[in-house]
């Protein structure tokens, strides 16, 4: 029976100082990816990945490039092992490595696009913070409440929005600093097990990022988006994306619309379950193991666990 692979790519918040250093040291293809990204952007990506502290990496202009570099480096190392994706989906920023994996964007284009996206989003986040007396906007994960209840809480608080529908037990709210503080308090009073402020630089996937979406739309005007060559899934629709035009439109909407992750997972699972001729493996390709955990919270994840691929030892064992 043929083996097929679904690649899941993580988003902002997955970054960590020193990530993929061991991968670059063990796999020449991974090291080349990092060098090539440095050449394209003019950024010393090795220094960014391996010498930055957590605070520096949390900035959108740094984290988006760093996480993309880490994910593409791991993907290159997997290719050395003969492992390539038959399906791809990414969480938030992770959609861009997924677009590269699916052939929608070429290597140079995806790096240039991610670089501009990070710069634009960081600038807008700083503008929002300045307008709120220096209090940085951001995102908070609400654990232990149904998504419907979290959305109800967010809808009741100005400048708070249900942004990431991660699982039946975890929903992320975006908002200004004060809105998040109020939402965290309301969620805790409603019985949430925990309300956790995330390591991200802004209120992503909410209307507060409309200015960033408008600027990013201009960046994409001259970029060609090809039709996907493998199964590709959209955060915006929660379904499979079939055309480059659709993906390009969604890439802009992505900044202001919620991540429909639970729906995407279900659609991917349905595709896997309908393919009786193949054995599927689900790999989280990039730093961290957040998506592995979310996949494991589903009924289909219990039957087909995801494997986090974030280091050289894991890759070498495959």
Secondary structure, 3 states (H helix, E strand, C coil): CEEEEEEEECCCCCCCCCCCHHHHHHCHHHHHHHHHHHHHHCCCHHHHHHHCCHHHHHCHHHHHHHHHHHHHHHHHHHHHCCCCCCEEEECCCHHHHHHHHCCCCCHHHHHHHHHHHHHHHHHHHHHHHHHCCCCCCEEEEEECCCHHHHHHHHHCCCCEEEEEEEECCEEEEEECHHHHHHHHHHHHHCCCCEEEECCCCCCCCCHHHHHHHHHHHHHHCCCCCCCCCCEEECCCCCCEECCHHHHHHHHHHCCCCCECHHHHHHHHHHHHHHCCCEEEEEEEECCCCHHHHHHHCCHHHHHCCEEEECCHHHHHCC
